[in-house]
Each structure stands twice: as structure tokens, then as C-alpha cells.
Amino acid sequence: MNNRASSSIAAQIPETLRLAQQNRVLRNTYALLALSLIPTIVGAYVASVFNFEAIFLAYPIAAPLGFFALAIGMMFVVTALRNSAWGIVALFAFTFVFGFMVTPILTYAASFSNGGQLIALAAGMTATIFFVLAGIASTAKRDFSFMGKFLFAGLITVILAAIANLFFQIPALSLTISCVAILLFSGYILYDVNRIVRGGETNYIMATMSIFISLYNLFVSLYCIFC
């Protein structure tokens, strides 16, 4: 009887350690995600001081494409440094650049009498969607890993459509892209948080970067629909 009890306890130890590690990764991800908002805000402030939005007005096609290339490059840097403390520094630099990028949107919103309300609404809905989906992903017994291929295909489609619309500037296409992007990045939040909970992602730096990208694009897409 004692041998059976000892075997049962021994079998539970690896599972307990696995759950503890997953919870630690999730906590570290949320903590780092909150901290990453600081360089984002600083980046937005610096960009506003140096009138960064003027670059977008002067180069409406080259500037977004340049940012996209820079973002991809910095993603590779964060990935390469993900297992060291420099990975956190690279992640903060990554979010700082995204703060630069959100400045033209904030500046445009300032031209409306209710611009502040539109930004607050987009931010509030982004936070609500995140907390709801993160809660579902953390508590659901279902594995959402099957969504990965569909989400990646949707991401490629949205990127290509967004690049094409830089040249064609079709309002209806822009609205469609924003609507699809809301669904897409909401799906990515569900997918990424569920991966952490189930042990599919064990590096909190990579997890933070993935969720940050989803939140950023979700906010921008919601804002574009409201405006």
C-alpha cells in the first residue's frame, strides 16, 4: 500500500513541476508585457517631440514599408537574444520603435474634437478583448494549437493586402483589412496564451513579443474602424 502511494506521489511530481513552470512563464510574460508599455509610451513621446509623423506625410508608402522591414529585422534580433538578458533589452527597443509608429495615429486623432475618446475606446476594447480571450485560453481544456496554420495564412493575406493598399488607397479595402485584422489578432491572442498554458511556449520573451504584436495591431485596427 505504501509502495503504491509512493509511486503515485512520484508520478505527480513531474506534472507539478510542469504546471509550475508554465505558470511561471505566464506570470513573467504578463509582467514583461506590462513593462514593455513603458518604452512604447516613451517612443510615442519622443516621436511627437521630433515630429515623426511628418515623415509619414512626406513618404506615405516608403515610411510604412521601411518600418515593416525594421520590425522584421528587430524580431530576428529579439529571437536571437531570447535566452539572455539582452533579449529583454532588444524587446524594449522593439516596443520603443512601435511607440514611434503609433504616433501618426495619435496625432491624427488629435485633429478630431473627440479624438481622445476614440483612442480611449480603442484602448479599452483592446484591453477587454485581451482579458476575455486570455481568460478563455488559460482555463479552457481545449487545445487551440490547430489554429496556428489558419492564423499564419490569414496573417500573410492581411500583410499582402495592407501593402497593396498602400499603393491603391481604397477606403473599402482598408476597412475590410481592419475588420479581418481584429479577428486575426484576437485569434492570435487566444492561440499564444493557450500555447503558454499548455507548455508549447516556454520562453517568456518570445511570448511577450508575440502578444505585444497582437495587442498593437488589434488597437490600431479598432482605431481605424472608429475613425
N, C-alpha and C positions, 0 to 999 in steps of 0.2 A: 504493500500500500504506500509506504514511504517512498519506494523507488518510483512508482507511477507518479506520485505527486511531484517528486524532484524532477522527473523528466518533463512533466507539464510546465513547470516553472521555467526550466531551462529552454523549452521551446518558445516561451513567451518573451524571453529576453531580447532576441534579435528583432522581434516585431516592435517591442517597446522602444528599442534604440532607433529603429527606422522611423517610427512616428515622432520621436523626439527630434530627430534630425530634420524631418520635414517641417515640423512646427518652427524650428529654429530658422530654417531658410525662409519661411513665410514671414516670420516676425522681422528678420533682417531686411527682407525685401520691402516691407511696408515702411520700416524706419528709414531706409535709404531713399525710398520713393518720396517720402515727406521732406527729407533733407535736400533732395535734388530740385525741389521747387525754389530753394533759395538762390542758386546760381541762375535759374531760369528768370526769376524776378530781377536779379542784378543785370542779367543780359538784356532784358527788356528796357531797363532804366538806362543803361549805357547806350543802347541803340537809339533811344529817344533823345538823349543829350547830343549825340553826334549826328542826328537827323538821318538815321539809316534808311528810313522809308523813301528818302529822295532817290536812293539807288534803284529801288523797285520802280519808282515812277519813270526814271530815265531808261532803265533796262527791264521792261516788263517780262521779257522772255528769258534773257540771259541770266538775270538775277535768280529767279526760281530754279533754273537748271543748275546754276552754279552752287546754290545751296543744297540741292539734291545730291550732287556729286560730293560735296563736302560732308554731308550727313552720312553717306555710304562709306566714305573713307574713314570717318571717325568711328563708325560702327565696327569696322575691322580693327581699329586701334583698341577699342574697349574689349573686343573679343580676344585679342592677342594678350591683353594685360589682365584678363578677368580673374586670374588666380593669384594676383598680388595686390598690394595696397595701391599701386599705381593705377589699377583698374578703376578704383573709386575716383581718383583724380581725373582720369580720362572720361569717366561717366559724367562728372560735374562739368567738365569742359564741353561735353556733348550737349548737356541740358542748357548750358550757358548760350551756346550757338542757337539753340531752339528758342531761347528767350529773345535773341536778336530777330529771329524770323517772325515772331508773333507781333512785333512792334508795328509793322504796317497795318495789321488788322486793328490793333488798339487805336492807332492814330486815325484810321478811317472811321472807327466807331465814335471817336470824339467829335466828329463833324455832325453827328446827329444829336438832337436835343435829348433823346432817350438812349444815347449810346452806352452810358454806364449801366442802364437797366438791361440792355441787350447782352452785354458782356457778363453781367451777374447771372442772367438767366441761363446763358450757355454754360457758364462755370457750374452753376447749381445743378443743372441737368446732367452735366458730365459727372459730377460727384455722386449724384443719385444713382445713375446707371452703373457706375463703378461699384458702389457699395452693395447694390442689389445683386449684380452679377457675381461679384467676389463672394458674397454670402452663399449664393447658389452653388458656385464652384467648390466652395470649401465644405459644404455639408451634403451635397448630392452624392449618392452612391454610384451614380453612373460615370463611366469614363468617357470624357469628351475628346479623347485623342483622335477619334475618327474625323474630327472637323479639320484637322491640320491641312490635308490636301486641298479641300474645298476653299479654305481661307487663303491659302497661298495662291491658288488660281484666281480668286477674287482680288487679291492684292495686286497681282500683275496686271489684271484688267483695269483696275482703278488707276494705277500708275500710268499705264499707256494712254488711257482716256484723258487723264489730267494733263499729261504732256501735250497731247494733241490739241486740247482745248486752250493751251497757251497760245497757239497759233490761230485757231479759229474763233475763239472768244464767243462761243454760243451760250447764251444765258440758260436755255433749257438743259443743255448738256451739263453745265456747271451745277445746276440744281439736282440733276439726276446723280451726278458723281457724289455730291454731298450726302444725298439720301442713302446711296449704296454704301458709302464710307461709314456712315453711322452704324449700319447693320454689320458691316465687315469688322470694324474695330471693337464693337460690342462683343462680337463673336470671339475676337482675339483675347479680350479680357477674360471671358469665360474659359477659353482654351488654356491660356497661360497660367491663370491661378489654379485651375484644375491640375495642370501638369506639376506645379509645385507641390500641391497637396498629395498627389499620388507618387511623388518621387521622380517624375520624369525630368525635372529641372532641379539640380542641386546647387547651382551657383547663383547666389542672390544678386550679384552684379548684373549678370545676363538677364535674370528675371526682372530686375528693376528697369533695365533699358527697354525690354520688350513692352512692359506695362506702361512705361512713360510714353513711348511712341504711340501706343493705342490711345492713351488719355489725351495727348496733344492733338492727334488727328480727329478724335471724337469732339473735342472742344471747338476746333476750327470748323469742322463740318456743321455742327449745330449753329455756330455763329453765322456761317454763310447762309443757312436756311432762314434764320431770323432776319437777316439783313436783305 
